[in-house]
């Protein structure tokens, strides 16, 4: 089997070694091909492609070779790829590694909310200046959390925070009670319900329906003193409206891990917005991430060879 690899040059050799180790013994007559340059996909005609959602792969998938049957993306987000192939049916299947980041992102949300509730920044500043100060601290228990996106990330987030005494509800396609959520609301109800929550966590996929979903009227409808956290895509959020809400003191704080432009420019007004914690798209990064992603690749390959359903298949019609 000819398997094309699409990775940046600085990490290509490492990925090639890991993928060869993962697939050797599983794939008969395995041949790995470097398809990282624009046009190489059509030149080398692989049956399967494994890679990152980079520019070369996206460009080649707009007019893929007829040999292509399956594309495995080694990340969770596939919005740029889906935008490139358009709405017409394609002859190849798409999978990602969704689900492997769930625990890391749950820990991230726990860490950043505790940063605000336990005033960690204040104590770091006090230690630097030798100041002994004992403020009253907040706590998670008794608060209300709205999880936007009740899938592979949202479900474990809901379970963990429910166990900590947080009342957890969600935004998703369906509605009604659904464990661990006390209630699930439709996306078009976001502006109506968001004002009841102390914390709002965004893990929605980027689709035509979710783009700019956190627009100005939604930000303005948030509960005074609430905390907003986005680990999804920057295109979901009106950044200017969030900046204004923070400067006006309407929100207690916000945490952004994803931005419309990355890296975030040095002159971005987000850097100077008060009570905004910025992290450089790392919420889902952890030390064993590659190993879990490779396990997904191996399981999907076993299913592909057996003619069985792929475990993490992406459906372009849904956008995820």
C-alpha positions as CSV (number, residue, x, y, z in Angstrom):
1,X,0.0,0.0,0.0
2,X,1.2,3.5,-0.9
3,X,0.8,5.9,2.0
4,X,1.6,9.5,1.5
5,X,2.9,11.6,4.3
6,X,2.2,15.4,4.5
7,X,4.1,17.1,7.3
8,X,6.3,20.2,7.7
9,X,9.9,19.7,6.8
10,X,11.2,20.3,10.4
11,X,9.1,17.4,11.8
12,X,8.8,15.1,8.7
13,X,11.6,12.7,9.7
14,X,10.2,12.2,13.1
15,X,6.7,11.6,11.9
16,X,7.9,9.2,9.2
17,X,9.7,7.1,11.8
18,X,6.7,7.0,14.1
19,X,4.2,6.1,11.3
20,X,6.5,3.4,9.9
21,X,6.7,1.8,13.3
22,X,2.9,2.1,13.8
23,X,1.9,0.6,10.4
24,X,4.7,-2.0,9.8
25,X,3.2,-5.5,10.3
26,X,-0.3,-4.2,9.9
27,X,-0.2,-2.8,6.3
28,X,1.0,-5.3,3.6
29,X,3.8,-4.0,1.3
30,X,3.9,-0.6,3.1
31,X,5.5,2.2,1.0
32,X,5.7,5.6,2.6
33,X,5.9,8.6,0.2
34,X,6.8,12.2,1.0
35,X,3.8,14.2,-0.3
36,X,4.6,17.3,1.6
37,X,5.2,19.6,-1.4
38,X,2.3,21.1,-3.5
39,X,1.6,18.8,-6.4
40,X,3.3,15.8,-5.0
41,X,0.0,14.1,-4.1
42,X,-0.9,13.8,-7.8
43,X,2.6,12.9,-8.8
44,X,2.9,10.0,-6.3
45,X,-0.7,8.8,-6.3
46,X,-1.0,7.3,-2.8
47,X,-4.1,5.3,-1.7
48,X,-3.9,6.8,1.8
49,X,-2.6,10.1,3.1
50,X,-1.6,10.8,6.7
51,X,-0.6,14.4,7.7
52,X,-1.3,17.7,9.1
53,X,-3.9,20.1,7.8
54,X,-1.2,22.2,6.0
55,X,-1.3,24.3,2.9
56,X,0.2,21.7,0.5
57,X,-2.2,19.0,1.5
58,X,-5.2,21.4,1.3
59,X,-4.2,22.6,-2.1
60,X,-3.8,19.1,-3.5
61,X,-7.1,17.9,-2.1
62,X,-8.9,20.5,-4.2
63,X,-8.0,18.2,-7.2
64,X,-6.9,14.9,-5.7
65,X,-5.6,11.9,-7.6
66,X,-8.1,9.1,-8.4
67,X,-6.0,6.7,-6.4
68,X,-6.9,8.5,-3.1
69,X,-9.3,6.6,-0.8
70,X,-8.7,7.9,2.7
71,X,-7.1,11.0,4.4
72,X,-6.1,10.7,8.0
73,X,-5.5,14.1,9.6
74,X,-3.4,14.0,12.8
75,X,-5.3,16.7,14.6
76,X,-8.9,17.3,15.6
77,X,-9.7,20.4,13.5
78,X,-10.5,19.8,9.8
79,X,-12.3,23.1,9.0
80,X,-9.7,24.3,6.5
81,X,-9.6,21.0,4.7
82,X,-13.4,20.9,4.4
83,X,-13.5,24.4,3.2
84,X,-11.1,23.5,0.4
85,X,-12.9,20.5,-0.9
86,X,-16.3,22.3,-1.0
87,X,-19.8,20.8,-0.8
88,X,-19.5,18.4,-3.7
89,X,-19.2,14.6,-2.8
90,X,-15.6,13.3,-2.8
91,X,-14.3,9.9,-3.5
92,X,-12.1,9.7,-0.4
93,X,-12.9,9.4,3.3
94,X,-11.6,11.7,6.0
95,X,-10.7,10.9,9.6
96,X,-9.1,12.9,12.4
97,X,-7.9,12.2,15.9
98,X,-10.8,13.7,17.8
99,X,-11.1,12.6,21.4
100,X,-7.4,12.3,22.2
101,X,-7.3,15.9,23.6
102,X,-10.3,15.5,25.9
103,X,-8.5,15.0,29.2
104,X,-5.9,17.6,28.4
105,X,-8.5,20.2,27.6
106,X,-10.5,19.3,30.7
107,X,-7.4,19.9,32.8
108,X,-6.8,23.1,31.0
109,X,-10.3,24.4,31.7
110,X,-9.9,23.4,35.3
111,X,-6.5,25.2,35.5
112,X,-7.6,28.5,34.0
113,X,-10.8,28.7,36.0
114,X,-8.9,28.0,39.2
115,X,-6.5,30.7,38.1
116,X,-9.3,33.2,38.5
117,X,-11.1,31.7,41.4
118,X,-8.0,31.1,43.5
119,X,-6.3,34.3,42.4
120,X,-3.1,32.6,41.4
121,X,-1.8,35.7,39.5
122,X,-2.2,37.8,42.6
123,X,-0.2,35.4,44.7
124,X,2.6,35.3,42.1
125,X,2.8,39.1,42.1
126,X,2.7,39.2,45.9
127,X,5.5,36.7,46.2
128,X,7.7,38.7,43.9
129,X,7.3,41.8,46.1
130,X,7.3,40.0,49.5
131,X,3.7,41.1,50.2
132,X,1.6,39.0,52.7
133,X,-2.1,39.4,51.7
134,X,-5.0,37.0,52.5
135,X,-7.9,37.8,50.2
136,X,-11.1,35.8,50.1
137,X,-11.0,33.2,47.4
138,X,-13.7,31.9,45.1
139,X,-14.6,28.3,44.4
140,X,-16.0,26.3,41.5
141,X,-18.7,24.5,43.5
142,X,-22.1,26.1,43.3
143,X,-21.3,27.8,40.0
144,X,-22.9,27.2,36.6
145,X,-21.0,26.2,33.5
146,X,-22.2,26.3,29.9
147,X,-20.3,23.8,27.7
148,X,-20.6,24.8,24.0
149,X,-20.0,21.6,22.1
150,X,-21.2,18.4,23.8
151,X,-18.9,16.0,21.8
152,X,-15.6,14.3,22.6
153,X,-14.3,17.3,24.6
154,X,-17.5,18.6,26.0
155,X,-18.7,15.3,27.5
156,X,-15.7,14.6,29.8
157,X,-15.6,18.4,30.7
158,X,-19.2,18.1,31.8
159,X,-18.5,14.9,33.8
160,X,-15.5,16.3,35.7
161,X,-17.1,19.6,36.5
162,X,-20.4,18.0,37.6
163,X,-18.4,15.9,40.0
164,X,-16.9,19.1,41.5
165,X,-20.4,20.5,42.3
166,X,-20.7,22.7,39.2
167,X,-24.1,22.8,37.5
168,X,-23.3,22.0,33.9
169,X,-25.5,22.5,30.8
170,X,-24.5,22.4,27.2
171,X,-25.1,23.7,23.7
172,X,-25.4,21.0,21.0
173,X,-27.6,19.7,18.2
174,X,-30.1,17.9,20.4
175,X,-32.1,19.3,23.4
176,X,-33.2,18.0,26.7
177,X,-31.5,16.4,29.7
178,X,-28.5,14.3,28.8
179,X,-26.0,13.1,31.4
180,X,-23.7,14.6,32.5
181,X,-25.5,17.8,31.5
182,X,-28.6,18.9,33.3
183,X,-29.9,20.3,30.1
184,X,-28.8,20.6,26.4
185,X,-29.8,23.7,24.5
186,X,-29.8,24.3,20.7
187,X,-27.2,26.6,19.2
188,X,-29.8,29.2,18.2
189,X,-30.8,29.5,21.9
190,X,-27.2,30.7,22.9
191,X,-28.0,34.4,23.3
192,X,-31.1,33.6,25.3
193,X,-29.5,31.2,27.8
194,X,-25.9,32.4,28.1
195,X,-26.8,35.1,30.7
196,X,-27.5,32.4,33.4
197,X,-23.9,31.0,33.5
198,X,-20.8,31.9,35.5
199,X,-18.5,30.2,33.1
200,X,-18.8,29.7,29.3
201,X,-16.5,27.1,27.6
202,X,-16.3,27.0,23.8
203,X,-15.3,23.7,22.2
204,X,-17.5,24.0,19.1
205,X,-16.3,22.9,15.7
206,X,-15.9,25.6,13.1
207,X,-18.8,25.2,10.6
208,X,-20.9,27.7,8.6
209,X,-23.4,27.5,11.4
210,X,-20.9,28.3,14.2
211,X,-18.8,30.9,12.5
212,X,-19.0,34.1,14.5
213,X,-21.5,32.5,16.9
214,X,-20.1,34.5,19.8
215,X,-21.0,37.8,18.2
216,X,-21.5,41.1,19.9
217,X,-25.1,40.5,21.1
218,X,-24.0,37.1,22.6
219,X,-21.1,38.6,24.4
220,X,-23.3,41.5,25.7
221,X,-25.8,38.9,26.9
222,X,-23.3,37.2,29.2
223,X,-23.8,37.3,32.9
224,X,-21.9,40.3,34.5
225,X,-18.8,38.9,36.1
226,X,-18.8,35.7,34.0
227,X,-15.6,34.1,32.6
228,X,-15.4,33.1,28.9
229,X,-12.9,30.4,27.7
230,X,-12.3,29.5,24.0
231,X,-10.2,26.5,23.0
232,X,-11.8,26.0,19.6
233,X,-11.3,28.4,16.7
234,X,-10.8,32.2,16.7
235,X,-13.3,32.6,13.9
236,X,-16.1,31.6,16.4
237,X,-15.6,34.9,18.4
238,X,-16.0,38.6,17.8
239,X,-12.7,39.5,19.4
240,X,-13.4,43.3,19.4
241,X,-16.7,42.8,21.3
242,X,-14.8,40.6,23.9
243,X,-12.1,43.3,24.3
244,X,-14.8,46.0,24.9
245,X,-16.6,43.8,27.4
246,X,-13.3,43.3,29.3
247,X,-12.4,47.0,29.3
248,X,-15.9,47.9,30.5
249,X,-15.6,45.4,33.4
250,X,-18.7,43.5,32.3
251,X,-16.8,40.2,32.4
252,X,-14.6,39.0,35.2
253,X,-12.2,37.5,32.8
254,X,-11.6,35.5,29.6
255,X,-9.2,32.9,28.4
256,X,-8.3,32.5,24.7
257,X,-6.3,29.7,23.3
258,X,-7.3,30.1,19.6
259,X,-7.3,33.3,17.5
260,X,-8.3,34.5,14.0
261,X,-4.6,35.1,13.3
262,X,-1.9,32.9,14.6
263,X,0.7,33.6,15.9
264,X,-1.2,36.5,17.5
265,X,0.5,39.7,16.2
266,X,2.5,41.8,18.7
267,X,0.2,44.8,18.1
268,X,-3.0,42.9,18.7
269,X,-5.2,44.8,21.2
270,X,-5.9,41.4,22.8
271,X,-2.5,41.5,24.5
272,X,-3.5,44.6,26.6
273,X,-7.1,43.7,27.3
274,X,-7.6,43.5,31.1
275,X,-8.2,40.2,32.8
276,X,-7.5,38.2,29.6
277,X,-5.3,35.2,29.8
278,X,-3.7,34.3,26.5
279,X,-2.2,30.9,25.7
280,X,-0.6,30.0,22.3
281,X,-3.0,27.3,21.1
282,X,-1.7,24.7,23.6
283,X,-4.9,23.6,25.4
284,X,-4.8,20.3,23.7
285,X,-1.1,19.7,23.7
286,X,0.4,17.1,26.1
287,X,3.5,14.9,26.3
288,X,1.8,11.7,25.1
289,X,-0.3,13.3,22.4
290,X,1.6,11.8,19.4
291,X,1.3,8.3,20.9
292,X,-2.5,8.6,21.3
293,X,-2.8,10.0,17.8
294,X,-0.8,7.1,16.3
295,X,-3.0,4.7,18.2
296,X,-6.0,6.3,16.4
297,X,-4.2,5.9,13.1
298,X,-3.5,2.3,13.7
299,X,-7.1,1.5,14.8
300,X,-8.5,3.3,11.7
301,X,-6.1,1.5,9.4
302,X,-7.1,-1.9,10.9
303,X,-10.7,-0.9,10.3
304,X,-9.9,0.3,6.7
305,X,-8.2,-2.9,5.8
306,X,-11.1,-4.9,7.2
307,X,-13.7,-2.9,5.3
308,X,-15.2,-1.8,8.7
309,X,-16.4,1.8,9.7
310,X,-13.6,4.2,10.5
311,X,-13.6,5.2,14.2
312,X,-13.1,8.9,13.8
313,X,-14.7,9.6,10.4
314,X,-15.4,13.2,9.5
315,X,-18.6,13.9,7.5
316,X,-18.2,16.9,5.3
317,X,-22.0,17.5,5.2
318,X,-21.9,18.1,8.9
319,X,-18.7,20.0,9.0
320,X,-17.1,17.7,11.5
